[in-house]
Amino acid sequence: MKFSQFKLLVDMMFTPDEQGGIKKRYDGVDVRQMHPLVLAYIGDAFFHLFVRTRLLSYEQAKVHALHAFSAQIVSAVWQHKAYLGIESMLTDEEKAIYRRGRNAKSHAPRSSSVAEYHSSTGFEALLGALYLSEKFERLQEISEASFDVISRAMMAEIHGNTTEGTEEK
């Protein structure tokens, strides 16, 4: 990012208040009113940290391996598979948040199909909404279940035992 772009962002985001601090533009967060891609932005950050922390149960010395493995787990392909595996445990409200995220206009990278990318955006939006709503127990439950789905699917794929819902497309 060029300095001029950075300066423009700082000027746009941070406005001085009367005391010389930074004026907040918003008080509180209403996830029902937030753009689903903003929810996905927060959900992506949360799931990255969750996965990285969870992987410390298996490896604590090889940072490069941890990074590579966590990047694989949080990819659109595996998040899509996670959603398919946890969909039945979600409430109607949680499924509605997922659909809002899935249907948000965004551009898929080449590393996944468009459907997988949109599904992973919906998954991240759900996690972001739970995080911002401070529903931490439910967030932990869904994240653990998702990690379990992904790890089992990865093991099955590596050992050639793919099952319905975990096959590569």
C-alpha positions in Angstrom: 0.0 0.0 0.0 1.3 3.4 -0.9 1.7 6.0 1.8 -1.0 8.2 0.1 -3.5 5.3 0.3 -2.5 4.7 3.9 -3.0 8.4 4.8 -6.4 8.4 3.1 -7.5 5.4 5.1 -6.3 6.9 8.4 -8.1 10.2 7.6 -11.2 8.3 6.7 -11.2 5.9 9.8 -9.8 8.1 12.5 -11.4 11.5 13.3 -10.1 13.5 16.3 -12.5 14.1 19.1 -12.7 17.2 21.4 -10.3 15.7 23.9 -7.6 14.9 21.3 -8.4 11.2 21.2 -10.1 9.3 18.4 -13.9 9.7 17.9 -15.8 6.4 17.7 -18.2 6.2 14.8 -20.3 3.4 16.3 -21.4 2.5 19.9 -22.0 -1.2 20.1 -22.4 -3.8 17.4 -25.8 -5.0 15.9 -24.8 -8.1 13.9 -28.3 -8.2 12.3 -27.4 -4.8 10.6 -23.8 -5.6 9.7 -22.8 -6.5 6.2 -22.2 -10.2 6.0 -18.7 -9.8 4.6 -17.8 -7.8 7.7 -19.1 -10.7 9.8 -17.0 -13.1 7.6 -13.9 -10.8 8.1 -14.2 -11.3 11.9 -15.1 -15.0 11.6 -12.1 -15.6 9.5 -9.8 -14.0 12.0 -11.4 -16.0 14.9 -11.2 -19.3 13.0 -7.6 -18.7 12.1 -6.7 -18.1 15.8 -8.9 -21.0 16.9 -7.2 -23.5 14.5 -3.7 -22.2 15.3 -4.4 -22.6 19.0 -6.0 -26.1 18.5 -3.0 -27.3 16.5 -0.7 -26.7 19.5 -2.2 -29.9 20.9 -0.4 -31.8 18.2 2.8 -29.8 17.4 4.6 -27.1 19.3 8.0 -26.8 17.7 7.7 -26.6 14.0 6.3 -23.1 13.2 6.5 -23.5 9.5 4.5 -26.8 9.6 2.0 -25.2 11.9 1.5 -22.3 9.6 1.2 -24.5 6.5 -1.2 -26.9 8.2 -3.4 -24.1 9.6 -3.5 -22.4 6.2 -4.8 -25.6 4.7 -7.5 -26.1 7.4 -8.9 -22.6 7.1 -9.1 -22.8 3.3 -12.4 -22.4 1.6 -12.4 -26.0 0.6 -12.1 -27.3 4.1 -14.4 -24.7 5.7 -17.1 -25.7 3.1 -16.7 -29.4 4.2 -16.9 -28.3 7.8 -20.2 -26.5 7.2 -21.6 -29.6 5.5 -20.6 -31.6 8.6 -22.1 -29.2 11.2 -25.2 -28.0 9.3 -27.5 -30.3 11.2 -26.5 -28.9 14.6 -27.3 -25.3 13.6 -30.4 -23.4 14.6 -32.6 -21.7 12.0 -31.2 -18.4 13.0 -27.6 -19.6 12.6 -28.5 -21.1 9.2 -30.0 -17.7 8.2 -26.7 -16.0 9.1 -24.8 -18.6 7.0 -27.1 -17.9 4.0 -26.6 -14.2 4.3 -22.8 -14.7 4.2 -23.0 -17.3 1.5 -25.1 -15.0 -0.7 -22.9 -11.9 -0.2 -21.3 -10.7 -3.4 -17.6 -11.6 -3.4 -15.0 -13.0 -5.8 -13.8 -16.5 -5.4 -10.0 -17.2 -5.6 -8.7 -19.9 -7.9 -7.9 -22.3 -5.1 -11.5 -23.3 -4.6 -14.8 -23.6 -6.5 -17.2 -20.6 -6.4 -19.6 -22.7 -4.4 -17.0 -23.7 -1.9 -15.8 -20.1 -1.5 -19.3 -18.8 -1.0 -20.0 -21.6 1.5 -16.9 -20.8 3.4 -17.8 -17.1 3.5 -21.2 -18.1 5.0 -19.4 -20.3 7.6 -17.1 -17.4 8.5 -20.0 -15.0 8.8 -21.7 -17.4 11.2 -18.6 -17.5 13.4 -18.2 -13.7 13.2 -21.8 -13.1 14.2 -21.4 -15.5 17.2 -18.2 -13.8 18.2 -19.6 -10.2 18.0 -22.8 -11.3 19.8 -20.6 -12.7 22.5 -22.1 -16.2 22.3 -18.7 -17.7 23.1 -20.0 -21.0 24.4 -21.9 -21.7 21.2 -18.9 -20.3 19.1 -16.6 -22.8 20.9 -19.1 -25.7 20.3 -19.4 -25.0 16.6 -15.6 -24.4 16.2 -14.8 -27.7 17.9 -17.3 -29.6 15.8 -15.9 -28.0 12.7 -12.4 -28.8 13.6 -13.4 -32.4 14.2 -15.2 -32.6 10.8 -12.1 -31.2 9.1 -9.6 -33.4 10.9 -11.6 -36.6 10.2 -12.1 -35.7 6.6 -8.4 -35.0 6.2 -7.5 -38.3 7.7 -10.0 -40.1 5.5 -8.7 -38.4 2.4 -5.1 -39.2 3.2 -5.9 -42.8 3.9 -8.1 -43.1 0.8 -11.4 -43.5 2.8 -13.4 -40.6 1.5 -17.0 -40.6 2.6 -20.0 -38.7 1.4 -19.7 -35.0 2.0 -15.9 -35.1 2.2 -14.9 -36.0 -1.3 -12.9 -33.5 -3.4 -15.0 -31.8 -6.1 
